[in-house]
């Protein structure tokens, strides 16, 4: 026995039938979801582990039978639709040849899988039923609306409400890679939130270990590729700078004494090996490596404690400090003095970290802007 469709009179005088099927379909899922490779897992936070597991579980969970939901029949106005939506403008331009006219209507359009409540909100906005439009929605609901706005090309019609909704989201911007961050990124892309978009893409570049998970959302491929390109460039920069430092320490240069340089070189080689950056060295696309883990691992390289006298070259003193100014008992000793600071491995690796992170800015929205009607 077939279930009777639900009838919604958005515009009682409307001439267009909108048929929505499978309205209970799960949202933001991806059966092709693939977990990232793992490198340097000891530097992941507990929140990152939890978020990644939840992301995977939700993306791959079994979907309910969406076909069991009754069809939704909406009476709409062709005039309102074509004024507000590039999709319906294009449909009208070809005479809606792909639609089938049903009794009592001049035009018919069908859709599948949209969220019923999100579609009703959008159609109420398009048809001027503003008293029925909520002034606050959840991030999940806003993302569902954003999917519809992007598909039907009606950003301008929804612009006012989009600003209200995003300003009233109860949760702050996600600060770590998660399902919430991906939904918020999609919302910022559709509704042209430049500042939010840049901040979220910066977080993604910093924490991701491969191509981002789109969760079936229509995030443009060029954005996915651009995010991973920036991640790869930073990882490559870290590795290149570490190789240069290793070469520099291995040469007989006047950076410091032989003993000091040898100790730093040994500590660096062991640190790079612990980071899996040696034998063999990773290459693009550096799957499994994140900028965040590289920063933490590099900052964790320590020079061993040394209790015997260790000579430093006086050329690397700070300001006017010299070997003589270190005093007769501390001259040439590895201790808490200005000379130690500049020649230490920790100082050199910190320069690398700061230089690479200075290039981590996030992406500008304009090159990836969603279509605007």
C-alpha distance (Angstrom), angle and dihedral (degrees) to the residues before:
residue distance angle dihedral
X1 . . .
X2 3.81 . .
X3 3.78 119.9 .
X4 3.79 115.0 -117.0
X5 3.80 114.5 -116.0
X6 3.78 120.8 -110.2
X7 3.81 112.2 -116.2
X8 3.82 119.3 -143.4
X9 3.80 119.3 -175.2
X10 3.81 101.8 -154.9
X11 3.82 88.5 160.1
X12 3.85 111.4 16.7
X13 3.81 89.7 -160.9
X14 3.80 93.6 45.4
X15 3.78 124.0 132.4
X16 3.81 99.4 -157.7
X17 3.80 129.9 82.9
X18 3.80 116.2 -150.6
X19 3.81 112.2 -165.1
X20 3.81 116.1 -162.5
X21 3.80 117.8 -167.9
X22 3.83 130.2 -173.7
X23 3.79 93.0 16.1
X24 3.82 92.2 164.9
X25 3.80 93.9 63.1
X26 3.81 115.5 134.8
X27 3.77 116.5 -99.8
X28 3.81 130.6 -130.0
X29 3.79 97.0 6.7
X30 3.77 130.1 141.7
X31 3.79 123.5 -166.6
X32 3.82 89.0 -165.4
X33 3.83 92.0 57.4
X34 3.78 111.4 144.1
X35 3.78 126.0 -169.8
X36 3.77 117.5 -125.1
X37 3.78 121.5 -104.8
X38 3.78 114.5 -101.4
X39 3.79 128.2 -118.8
X40 3.80 126.9 158.4
X41 3.84 92.7 3.0
X42 3.80 90.1 168.6
X43 3.80 87.7 76.9
X44 3.81 96.9 54.9
X45 3.77 116.2 107.1
X46 3.79 123.4 -126.5
X47 3.81 89.8 -111.6
X48 3.79 91.3 53.9
X49 3.80 92.4 51.5
X50 3.80 91.6 48.4
X51 3.81 94.4 45.7
X52 3.79 92.8 49.2
X53 3.81 92.1 49.6
X54 3.80 92.0 48.5
X55 3.79 90.4 47.0
X56 3.78 90.9 54.1
X57 3.80 95.1 44.4
X58 3.81 93.9 50.5
X59 3.78 94.0 44.5
X60 3.81 94.1 51.3
X61 3.82 101.0 34.8
X62 3.78 116.4 123.4
X63 3.78 112.8 -93.9
X64 3.81 121.4 -130.0
X65 3.79 120.1 -116.4
X66 3.80 99.1 -80.9
X67 3.81 91.1 -176.6
X68 3.81 89.9 69.2
X69 3.81 91.9 70.4
X70 3.83 114.9 95.8
X71 3.79 119.0 -108.8
X72 3.78 116.8 -98.4
X73 3.81 115.3 -135.9
X74 3.79 115.3 -164.1
X75 3.78 125.5 -171.5
X76 3.80 106.9 -142.4
X77 3.78 140.1 168.4
X78 3.80 118.5 -107.6
X79 3.81 89.4 -154.5
X80 3.80 93.7 55.9
X81 3.78 92.0 44.2
X82 3.80 95.0 51.6
X83 3.80 92.8 45.0
X84 3.81 92.6 54.0
X85 3.79 106.5 31.1
X86 3.80 132.6 58.8
X87 3.81 88.1 -159.4
X88 3.79 92.4 60.4
X89 3.79 91.5 40.6
X90 3.78 88.9 58.3
X91 3.80 90.9 44.2
X92 3.80 90.9 52.0
X93 3.80 90.4 48.8
X94 3.81 90.7 62.6
X95 3.80 93.0 42.0
X96 3.79 94.2 -109.6
X97 3.77 87.6 -82.2
X98 3.77 92.1 164.5
X99 3.80 93.8 58.4
X100 3.77 129.9 81.9
X101 3.77 119.4 -133.9
X102 3.82 113.9 -130.4
X103 3.77 130.5 -162.8
X104 3.79 115.8 -63.8
X105 3.79 94.8 10.7
X106 3.78 133.8 89.7
X107 3.80 95.2 -155.4
X108 3.78 135.6 28.4
X109 3.81 132.2 -167.1
X110 3.79 129.0 177.7
X111 3.80 134.5 -156.5
X112 3.78 136.8 177.5
X113 3.77 134.5 -149.7
X114 3.81 100.3 11.2
X115 3.79 119.4 138.8
X116 3.79 107.9 -102.9
X117 3.80 97.4 -141.9
X118 3.82 92.9 46.1
X119 3.80 90.9 50.5
X120 3.81 92.1 49.2
X121 3.82 90.8 50.6
X122 3.81 90.9 50.7
X123 3.79 94.0 47.2
X124 3.80 92.0 47.9
X125 3.81 89.1 54.5
X126 3.81 92.6 48.1
X127 3.82 91.7 48.2
X128 3.81 95.3 46.7
X129 3.81 95.5 -110.5
X130 3.79 90.2 139.3
X131 3.80 95.2 154.3
X132 3.80 87.3 67.7
X133 3.81 95.2 51.6
X134 3.84 115.8 99.8
X135 3.79 117.6 -129.7
X136 3.79 92.8 -147.6
X137 3.81 130.7 43.2
X138 3.79 135.3 168.0
X139 3.79 121.6 -102.4
X140 3.80 89.5 -109.2
X141 3.80 91.8 53.5
X142 3.80 92.1 43.8
X143 3.79 90.3 53.4
X144 3.81 89.6 51.4
X145 3.79 89.9 51.5
X146 3.80 89.8 47.4
X147 3.81 90.3 55.5
X148 3.82 89.4 55.6
X149 3.80 93.9 44.1
X150 3.80 90.7 51.3
X151 3.81 93.2 46.1
X152 3.79 96.3 47.1
X153 3.81 95.5 36.5
X154 3.79 99.0 -127.9
X155 3.80 103.6 134.0
X156 3.79 94.5 133.5
X157 3.79 93.0 52.9
X158 3.81 91.1 53.0
X159 3.80 98.7 36.0
X160 3.82 96.9 103.9
X161 3.79 94.2 49.2
X162 3.80 92.2 43.0
X163 3.81 89.6 59.0
X164 3.81 90.7 48.0
X165 3.81 93.4 47.7
X166 3.79 96.4 46.8
X167 3.81 92.1 47.1
X168 3.81 90.3 52.8
X169 3.77 99.7 47.8
X170 3.78 104.3 130.1
X171 3.80 97.8 -146.7
X172 3.82 119.3 71.0
X173 3.79 120.0 -120.1
X174 3.82 109.8 -66.7
X175 3.79 110.6 -102.6
X176 3.79 98.0 -164.9
X177 3.80 134.9 46.0
X178 3.80 109.1 -83.3
X179 3.78 144.5 125.8
X180 3.80 88.9 -85.3
X181 3.80 91.2 53.9
X182 3.81 91.8 51.3
X183 3.81 91.9 49.3
X184 3.80 90.6 47.8
X185 3.80 90.9 48.2
X186 3.80 90.3 53.7
X187 3.80 91.6 48.8
X188 3.82 91.5 49.8
X189 3.81 90.3 50.2
X190 3.82 95.3 49.8
X191 3.80 94.9 44.0
X192 3.83 96.3 39.7
X193 3.81 99.1 -118.8
X194 3.79 97.1 168.1
X195 3.81 98.8 -177.4
X196 3.81 93.9 45.5
X197 3.81 91.8 45.1
X198 3.81 92.2 52.7
X199 3.79 93.4 47.1
X200 3.81 94.4 48.3
X201 3.79 93.7 46.1
X202 3.80 88.8 51.9
X203 3.81 89.5 55.7
X204 3.80 91.0 48.1
X205 3.81 93.7 50.2
X206 3.81 89.5 48.2
X207 3.81 98.1 48.4
X208 3.82 107.6 25.4
X209 3.81 121.4 102.8
X210 3.79 98.0 -164.7
X211 3.79 141.2 -16.7
X212 3.81 111.0 -16.6
X213 3.80 119.9 -107.3
X214 3.81 108.5 -109.1
X215 3.83 93.6 -167.6
X216 3.77 89.8 -144.5
X217 3.81 91.7 -61.4
X218 3.82 116.4 138.2
X219 3.80 93.7 -108.5
X220 3.81 105.9 156.5
X221 3.78 116.0 -106.5
X222 3.80 92.0 -131.1
X223 3.81 88.9 61.2
X224 3.82 91.8 49.3
X225 3.81 90.0 50.1
X226 3.82 93.9 45.1
X227 3.80 91.9 53.8
X228 3.77 92.7 51.2
X229 3.80 92.2 43.5
X230 3.81 90.1 58.1
X231 3.82 90.6 47.8
X232 3.79 91.5 50.6
X233 3.80 92.8 47.8
X234 3.80 91.6 53.6
X235 3.81 93.2 47.2
X236 3.80 89.1 48.4
X237 3.81 89.5 49.3
X238 3.80 92.1 53.3
X239 3.80 92.2 49.7
X240 3.80 93.7 45.3
X241 3.80 92.4 50.0
X242 3.80 91.7 48.1
X243 3.81 91.2 50.7
X244 3.80 89.8 49.9
X245 3.79 91.1 49.9
X246 3.81 91.2 49.4
X247 3.80 90.6 51.6
X248 3.79 91.6 47.6
X249 3.80 93.4 50.5
X250 3.80 91.9 48.1
X251 3.81 93.4 57.2
X252 3.75 125.4 79.9
X253 3.77 97.7 -107.7
X254 3.77 128.4 149.5
X255 3.80 94.9 -108.8
X256 3.75 93.4 113.7
X257 3.80 141.9 -43.5
X258 3.81 123.3 -43.4
X259 3.79 90.5 -111.5
X260 3.79 94.6 51.7
X261 3.82 94.3 45.6
X262 3.80 91.9 47.3
X263 3.77 92.1 52.0
X264 3.81 92.0 48.1
X265 3.80 92.1 47.1
X266 3.79 92.7 51.3
X267 3.79 92.4 48.0
X268 3.82 90.8 48.4
X269 3.81 93.7 50.1
X270 3.81 91.5 49.3
X271 3.80 90.6 46.0
X272 3.81 92.9 51.0
X273 3.78 90.2 48.5
X274 3.80 90.2 51.9
X275 3.81 87.5 51.7
X276 3.84 89.6 52.5
X277 3.78 90.0 -117.8
X278 3.77 95.3 127.5
X279 3.81 137.4 60.9
X280 2.98 93.2 38.1
X281 3.78 109.3 12.7
X282 3.83 114.0 -142.8
X283 3.79 118.3 -109.1
X284 3.80 135.6 -160.2
X285 2.97 132.2 -29.0
X286 3.85 84.6 33.6
X287 3.80 92.4 -153.0
X288 3.79 111.2 -161.7
X289 3.81 95.8 22.5
X290 3.80 121.8 109.7
X291 3.78 128.7 -169.3
X292 3.79 88.7 -126.3
X293 3.81 93.5 56.2
X294 3.80 91.5 45.3
X295 3.80 90.7 53.1
X296 3.79 93.2 49.1
X297 3.78 94.6 43.7
X298 3.80 93.1 48.6
X299 3.78 91.2 47.9
X300 3.79 88.3 51.9
X301 3.81 94.7 61.1
X302 3.78 105.4 109.9
X303 3.76 131.9 -174.7
X304 3.82 111.4 -125.2
X305 3.77 119.4 -103.0
X306 3.76 112.4 -98.8
X307 3.77 121.4 -161.2
X308 3.81 99.6 -179.6
X309 3.81 124.3 80.2
X310 3.81 111.0 -76.8
X311 3.80 119.4 -167.7
X312 3.83 120.5 -135.8
X313 3.75 125.6 -168.8
X314 3.85 110.0 -109.2
X315 3.83 90.4 -137.5
X316 3.79 89.6 83.4
X317 3.79 98.6 57.4
X318 3.79 119.6 127.0
X319 3.80 120.6 -107.5
X320 3.79 108.6 -29.9
X321 3.77 95.0 -19.5
X322 3.80 113.9 131.0
X323 3.75 137.0 172.3
X324 3.79 88.1 -89.5
X325 3.80 93.1 51.4
X326 3.78 89.8 57.3
X327 3.78 86.9 73.0
X328 3.79 131.1 -116.6
X329 3.81 94.7 -80.3
X330 3.82 99.1 42.7
X331 3.80 100.0 38.7
X332 3.82 108.4 129.5
X333 3.81 94.1 -1.3
X334 3.86 121.7 132.4
X335 3.77 97.7 -121.0
X336 3.80 142.4 119.1
X337 3.78 98.5 -57.7
X338 3.83 136.5 116.8
X339 3.79 92.6 -95.7
X340 3.81 94.2 62.6
X341 3.79 94.5 56.1
X342 3.81 99.6 63.8
X343 3.80 100.1 40.7
X344 3.81 97.3 42.0
X345 3.80 120.4 112.0
X346 3.79 89.4 -129.5
X347 3.79 90.1 60.3
X348 3.81 92.1 49.3
X349 3.81 95.1 48.4
X350 3.78 90.8 46.9
X351 3.80 88.8 58.2
X352 3.80 89.2 54.1
X353 3.80 92.5 48.6
X354 3.79 94.2 48.5
X355 3.80 93.0 46.5
X356 3.80 94.9 50.8
X357 3.81 94.8 43.3
X358 3.80 89.8 50.3
X359 3.82 86.2 68.5
X360 3.81 92.4 54.2
X361 3.80 101.5 98.8
X362 3.80 106.9 138.9
X363 3.80 124.0 -120.3
X364 3.77 129.9 -65.1
X365 3.80 113.1 -120.1
X366 3.80 99.2 -139.0
X367 3.84 99.3 78.7
X368 3.82 89.7 52.9
X369 3.81 99.9 36.5
X370 3.79 116.5 154.9
X371 3.80 116.5 -116.5
X372 3.79 111.9 -81.8
X373 3.77 122.6 -154.7
